[in-house]
Structures are given as C-alpha cells and as structure tokens.
Amino acid sequence: MRALGEAITTAAETTRGAKPESIRVVLTECAPDMWFVGGRTLAAVRAPALPASARLRRCGRTDPRRAA
C-alpha cells in the first residue's frame, strides 16, 4: 500500500504541480454490495449475466417466442 500511495502522490505532483506535502491519499476498501455504479451495486455489476432462459423463468415466462 505504501508504494501505491507514493505513486499516486508522485502522479498528482507531476500532473497537477502540487507540492507533496499538500497531497492526501486515502485508500478505503469497500465491500461490493456497499459500492454503487449507475445505481446498481458493484456486486450486481460484476455478476455474470443470466442466460435468456433463466431471465425468462425469473419473469414467469418459459417460451422466448411468446410476446411479453
């Protein structure tokens, strides 16, 4: 983690012209179900997509040819 903090500090110093003593880096680990992307949990975003047949069963439909 130290190397990551140093690298981020160096990047901020180089790209922003900031003085190292004015740069703060905070690393926080967060569970995927407590982090949201586009209104969905990160766990849901990362979950493999269900095949069409499973999506149909979840909606109570079984025949993909039937109109919704």
Secondary structure as UniProt FT lines:
FT   HELIX           2..16
FT   HELIX           20..22
FT   HELIX           32..34
FT   STRAND          36..37
FT   TURN            38..39
FT   STRAND          40..41
FT   HELIX           42..46
FT   HELIX           52..58
FT   TURN            59..60
FT   TURN            64..65
//
